Amino acid sequence: TRYRLNALAPIPQMGGTFESGLADRRPVDFLYRARTSARSKPGAEGRDSALLLAALGVEDVAVHTPDSSEYFRDTRLPEKFEGLLPRVHGDRGDRIYRLPYSGLAHLIDPSESVTESPLAAGPPALRRYLAAIHDPKRPPPPLYWPSRSRMELHTPVSRPQLLSVQFNYHPGWRVTQDGKPVPTSADQLGFLLARLEPAAHSHVVLQFQATRETRLFGWLSLLAWTLSLSLCARALWRARRPQGV
């Protein structure tokens, strides 16, 4: 399902056709753990998978039971979410369950960030983070996406906090608070963290800029295309030139 969705709909996903091009392989490992429930104790498979998926910002999870017409049924124990998560779709062996979800951007305290890998430390590494991002007393700031490479939000910052955004960290992302650059890093989920200063009202902008590596290989790609097209044009000109001239 996730491979077809990549081709048919602009839905952010944990896996799909982009897996082979990831610079950070953790999303593949997290998805494998959520699908297979590897290292989970018997009876805790659904809970562990749900906690991991919720921490990764997943809103819905689709599974295929043995009755499904889907050939690629890659979720071990597809019934593990039944009774644990609300089922929002069920038809002919295909099921979709809803996970706790509160947006992709959150203000958290430094002590609430994920500092241990959940693959090694297990669900305890996620509990403080999940409690923070799903705290009803701390609604997430609205996130505005004017383009794929830019995000903006307006929010008060009552104390030094971290802006946790549930998408992969990349050095190309630049974050500013009221026009001033702020330091960024990655947590153990591989997500972007930006350190914000207290302010009654902050305008935070996340802008993606091409890195030197991206620009270098962009120019190399342009050079290769130019050379290839030039050689093709030369070959066509020679083929069409009258014989004996």
HURA-V507501 format. One record per residue. N is the residue number from 0. SS is DSSP state (A for helix, B for strand, O for the rest). NEAR is the number of other C-alpha atoms within 10 Angstrom. D_LAST is the distance of its C-alpha to the last C-alpha in whole Angstrom. Layout:
BEGIN
n->N ss->SS near->NEAR d_last->D_LAST
n->N ss->SS near->NEAR d_last->D_LAST
END
This chain:
BEGIN
n->0 ss->O near->14 d_last->60
n->1 ss->A near->15 d_last->59
n->2 ss->A near->12 d_last->55
n->3 ss->A near->10 d_last->55
n->4 ss->A near->15 d_last->56
n->5 ss->A near->16 d_last->54
n->6 ss->A near->11 d_last->51
n->7 ss->A near->9 d_last->53
n->8 ss->O near->8 d_last->56
n->9 ss->O near->8 d_last->55
n->10 ss->O near->10 d_last->59
n->11 ss->O near->13 d_last->59
n->12 ss->O near->16 d_last->60
n->13 ss->O near->17 d_last->61
n->14 ss->O near->18 d_last->59
n->15 ss->O near->16 d_last->55
n->16 ss->O near->12 d_last->52
n->17 ss->O near->11 d_last->52
n->18 ss->A near->13 d_last->54
n->19 ss->A near->10 d_last->51
n->20 ss->A near->8 d_last->50
n->21 ss->O near->11 d_last->53
n->22 ss->O near->9 d_last->54
n->23 ss->O near->13 d_last->58
n->24 ss->O near->12 d_last->59
n->25 ss->A near->16 d_last->62
n->26 ss->A near->17 d_last->62
n->27 ss->A near->16 d_last->61
n->28 ss->A near->12 d_last->64
n->29 ss->A near->19 d_last->66
n->30 ss->A near->18 d_last->65
n->31 ss->A near->16 d_last->65
n->32 ss->A near->21 d_last->69
n->33 ss->A near->22 d_last->69
n->34 ss->A near->19 d_last->68
n->35 ss->A near->16 d_last->70
n->36 ss->O near->21 d_last->73
n->37 ss->O near->14 d_last->73
n->38 ss->O near->13 d_last->76
n->39 ss->O near->17 d_last->78
n->40 ss->O near->9 d_last->81
n->41 ss->O near->8 d_last->82
n->42 ss->O near->9 d_last->83
n->43 ss->O near->13 d_last->81
n->44 ss->A near->22 d_last->78
n->45 ss->A near->22 d_last->77
n->46 ss->A near->18 d_last->79
n->47 ss->A near->21 d_last->77
n->48 ss->A near->23 d_last->73
n->49 ss->A near->24 d_last->75
n->50 ss->A near->20 d_last->75
n->51 ss->A near->24 d_last->72
n->52 ss->A near->22 d_last->70
n->53 ss->A near->21 d_last->72
n->54 ss->A near->23 d_last->72
n->55 ss->O near->22 d_last->68
n->56 ss->O near->22 d_last->68
n->57 ss->O near->21 d_last->68
n->58 ss->O near->15 d_last->69
n->59 ss->B near->18 d_last->69
n->60 ss->B near->18 d_last->69
n->61 ss->B near->16 d_last->67
n->62 ss->B near->23 d_last->69
n->63 ss->B near->25 d_last->68
n->64 ss->O near->18 d_last->71
n->65 ss->O near->12 d_last->71
n->66 ss->O near->10 d_last->72
n->67 ss->O near->15 d_last->68
n->68 ss->O near->12 d_last->65
n->69 ss->O near->15 d_last->63
n->70 ss->O near->9 d_last->62
n->71 ss->O near->9 d_last->61
n->72 ss->O near->15 d_last->65
n->73 ss->O near->14 d_last->65
n->74 ss->O near->19 d_last->68
n->75 ss->O near->16 d_last->71
n->76 ss->O near->15 d_last->74
n->77 ss->A near->20 d_last->73
n->78 ss->A near->15 d_last->77
n->79 ss->A near->19 d_last->77
n->80 ss->A near->22 d_last->77
n->81 ss->B near->12 d_last->79
n->82 ss->O near->9 d_last->82
n->83 ss->O near->14 d_last->81
n->84 ss->B near->18 d_last->78
n->85 ss->B near->14 d_last->78
n->86 ss->B near->17 d_last->76
n->87 ss->B near->10 d_last->74
n->88 ss->B near->11 d_last->73
n->89 ss->B near->13 d_last->73
n->90 ss->B near->10 d_last->72
n->91 ss->O near->12 d_last->71
n->92 ss->O near->14 d_last->72
n->93 ss->B near->18 d_last->69
n->94 ss->B near->20 d_last->71
n->95 ss->B near->18 d_last->71
n->96 ss->B near->19 d_last->73
n->97 ss->B near->19 d_last->73
n->98 ss->O near->21 d_last->74
n->99 ss->O near->18 d_last->76
n->100 ss->O near->15 d_last->73
n->101 ss->O near->18 d_last->73
n->102 ss->O near->18 d_last->70
n->103 ss->O near->17 d_last->67
n->104 ss->B near->20 d_last->69
n->105 ss->B near->23 d_last->72
n->106 ss->B near->25 d_last->74
n->107 ss->B near->21 d_last->76
n->108 ss->O near->16 d_last->78
n->109 ss->A near->16 d_last->77
n->110 ss->A near->11 d_last->79
n->111 ss->A near->19 d_last->78
n->112 ss->O near->23 d_last->74
n->113 ss->O near->22 d_last->73
n->114 ss->O near->15 d_last->74
n->115 ss->O near->15 d_last->74
n->116 ss->O near->16 d_last->71
n->117 ss->A near->20 d_last->73
n->118 ss->A near->17 d_last->71
n->119 ss->A near->9 d_last->74
n->120 ss->A near->10 d_last->77
n->121 ss->O near->16 d_last->77
n->122 ss->A near->18 d_last->78
n->123 ss->A near->13 d_last->80
n->124 ss->A near->20 d_last->77
n->125 ss->O near->24 d_last->76
n->126 ss->A near->16 d_last->80
n->127 ss->A near->14 d_last->80
n->128 ss->A near->21 d_last->77
n->129 ss->A near->19 d_last->77
n->130 ss->A near->12 d_last->80
n->131 ss->A near->18 d_last->79
n->132 ss->A near->25 d_last->76
n->133 ss->O near->18 d_last->78
n->134 ss->O near->12 d_last->81
n->135 ss->O near->10 d_last->82
n->136 ss->O near->8 d_last->84
n->137 ss->O near->12 d_last->80
n->138 ss->O near->14 d_last->78
n->139 ss->O near->18 d_last->74
n->140 ss->O near->18 d_last->73
n->141 ss->O near->14 d_last->70
n->142 ss->O near->18 d_last->67
n->143 ss->B near->12 d_last->64
n->144 ss->B near->12 d_last->60
n->145 ss->B near->9 d_last->58
n->146 ss->B near->8 d_last->55
n->147 ss->O near->8 d_last->54
n->148 ss->O near->12 d_last->54
n->149 ss->B near->16 d_last->57
n->150 ss->B near->16 d_last->61
n->151 ss->B near->17 d_last->64
n->152 ss->B near->16 d_last->68
n->153 ss->B near->16 d_last->71
n->154 ss->B near->16 d_last->74
n->155 ss->B near->14 d_last->77
n->156 ss->B near->17 d_last->77
n->157 ss->O near->12 d_last->81
n->158 ss->O near->12 d_last->81
n->159 ss->O near->15 d_last->78
n->160 ss->B near->20 d_last->76
n->161 ss->B near->22 d_last->73
n->162 ss->B near->23 d_last->70
n->163 ss->B near->25 d_last->69
n->164 ss->B near->19 d_last->66
n->165 ss->B near->19 d_last->66
n->166 ss->B near->16 d_last->62
n->167 ss->B near->18 d_last->60
n->168 ss->O near->18 d_last->60
n->169 ss->O near->18 d_last->57
n->170 ss->O near->13 d_last->57
n->171 ss->O near->14 d_last->54
n->172 ss->B near->18 d_last->57
n->173 ss->B near->17 d_last->59
n->174 ss->B near->25 d_last->63
n->175 ss->B near->20 d_last->64
n->176 ss->B near->20 d_last->68
n->177 ss->O near->14 d_last->69
n->178 ss->O near->11 d_last->66
n->179 ss->B near->9 d_last->66
n->180 ss->B near->15 d_last->65
n->181 ss->O near->15 d_last->67
n->182 ss->O near->11 d_last->66
n->183 ss->B near->20 d_last->65
n->184 ss->B near->14 d_last->65
n->185 ss->B near->19 d_last->65
n->186 ss->O near->16 d_last->68
n->187 ss->O near->16 d_last->69
n->188 ss->O near->24 d_last->67
n->189 ss->O near->20 d_last->64
n->190 ss->B near->17 d_last->65
n->191 ss->B near->22 d_last->64
n->192 ss->B near->27 d_last->67
n->193 ss->B near->23 d_last->68
n->194 ss->B near->21 d_last->71
n->195 ss->B near->23 d_last->72
n->196 ss->O near->15 d_last->75
n->197 ss->O near->12 d_last->78
n->198 ss->B near->15 d_last->77
n->199 ss->B near->9 d_last->79
n->200 ss->B near->13 d_last->76
n->201 ss->B near->18 d_last->73
n->202 ss->B near->14 d_last->69
n->203 ss->B near->23 d_last->67
n->204 ss->B near->22 d_last->63
n->205 ss->B near->17 d_last->61
n->206 ss->B near->16 d_last->57
n->207 ss->B near->16 d_last->55
n->208 ss->O near->15 d_last->52
n->209 ss->O near->12 d_last->49
n->210 ss->O near->12 d_last->50
n->211 ss->A near->10 d_last->48
n->212 ss->A near->8 d_last->47
n->213 ss->A near->12 d_last->46
n->214 ss->A near->12 d_last->44
n->215 ss->A near->12 d_last->42
n->216 ss->A near->11 d_last->41
n->217 ss->A near->13 d_last->40
n->218 ss->A near->11 d_last->37
n->219 ss->A near->12 d_last->36
n->220 ss->A near->12 d_last->35
n->221 ss->A near->12 d_last->34
n->222 ss->A near->12 d_last->32
n->223 ss->A near->12 d_last->31
n->224 ss->A near->12 d_last->30
n->225 ss->A near->12 d_last->28
n->226 ss->A near->12 d_last->26
n->227 ss->A near->12 d_last->25
n->228 ss->A near->12 d_last->24
n->229 ss->A near->12 d_last->22
n->230 ss->A near->12 d_last->20
n->231 ss->A near->12 d_last->20
n->232 ss->A near->12 d_last->18
n->233 ss->A near->11 d_last->16
n->234 ss->A near->11 d_last->16
n->235 ss->A near->11 d_last->15
n->236 ss->A near->11 d_last->13
n->237 ss->A near->11 d_last->10
n->238 ss->A near->10 d_last->12
n->239 ss->A near->8 d_last->11
n->240 ss->O near->9 d_last->7
n->241 ss->O near->8 d_last->6
n->242 ss->O near->7 d_last->6
n->243 ss->O near->4 d_last->4
n->244 ss->O near->4 d_last->0
END
